[in-house]
Amino acid sequence: MEHLGKVVRWEVEEGWGVLESAAVDGPVWAHFSMIEAEGFRFLTVGDNVRFTAERAEQDSCRWRAIRVRAV
């Protein structure tokens, strides 16, 4: 299922960040490789995104994004 959310943290140098959505019970860890975009893939804090996620323990998050795209 696809969720609408927002980027609350993004570590450009490390290529990962955290998303939040009212539809998911907790923060969602996201890696740049899961972003659907051309070229250098990154997100900016405050960006609205659509994403799918799976249950997985990752850096204190209980969810991991498996597909992310900017809205």
VMD Tcl script that draws the C-alpha trace (Angstrom):
set ca {
  {0.00 0.00 0.00}
  {1.27 3.47 -0.87}
  {1.34 6.15 1.84}
  {1.60 9.94 1.74}
  {4.23 11.34 4.09}
  {6.91 13.91 4.74}
  {10.70 13.86 4.99}
  {11.71 14.71 8.57}
  {15.43 13.96 8.30}
  {17.87 13.49 5.41}
  {21.60 12.79 5.65}
  {22.88 13.79 2.18}
  {26.45 12.55 2.75}
  {25.27 9.17 4.02}
  {22.33 8.75 1.63}
  {19.56 7.96 4.09}
  {16.80 9.65 6.04}
  {13.54 9.32 7.89}
  {9.96 9.73 6.68}
  {6.79 10.15 8.71}
  {3.17 9.51 7.81}
  {-0.08 9.49 9.77}
  {-0.83 6.13 8.10}
  {2.26 4.40 9.57}
  {2.85 3.75 13.27}
  {6.29 5.27 13.64}
  {9.19 6.67 11.63}
  {10.19 5.07 8.31}
  {13.87 4.67 7.41}
  {14.65 5.47 3.76}
  {17.76 4.85 1.63}
  {18.61 6.85 -1.50}
  {18.54 3.67 -3.62}
  {14.77 3.39 -3.04}
  {14.03 6.87 -4.46}
  {12.43 6.76 -7.90}
  {14.27 9.57 -9.71}
  {16.94 10.19 -12.33}
  {20.52 11.18 -11.49}
  {21.69 11.94 -7.96}
  {18.89 10.78 -5.67}
  {18.20 12.62 -2.42}
  {15.33 14.15 -0.47}
  {15.00 17.44 1.37}
  {13.55 17.87 4.85}
  {9.97 19.06 4.44}
  {9.43 17.35 1.06}
  {6.12 15.56 0.63}
  {6.56 12.00 -0.63}
  {4.60 8.90 -1.58}
  {6.13 5.63 -0.41}
  {5.60 1.96 0.29}
  {7.17 0.37 3.34}
  {7.86 -2.95 4.99}
  {8.32 -3.93 8.64}
  {12.04 -3.99 9.37}
  {14.28 -2.85 12.21}
  {16.62 -0.23 10.78}
  {18.45 2.45 12.81}
  {15.76 2.62 15.54}
  {12.92 2.64 12.97}
  {10.40 -0.22 12.79}
  {9.67 0.44 9.11}
  {11.85 0.66 5.98}
  {10.77 2.37 2.74}
  {10.95 0.12 -0.31}
  {9.80 2.69 -2.87}
  {9.86 6.49 -2.51}
  {8.89 9.28 -4.90}
  {8.51 13.01 -4.44}
  {4.99 14.43 -4.74}
}
mol new
graphics top color blue
foreach p $ca { graphics top sphere $p radius 0.5 }
foreach p [lrange $ca 0 end-1] q [lrange $ca 1 end] { graphics top cylinder $p $q radius 0.2 }
display resetview
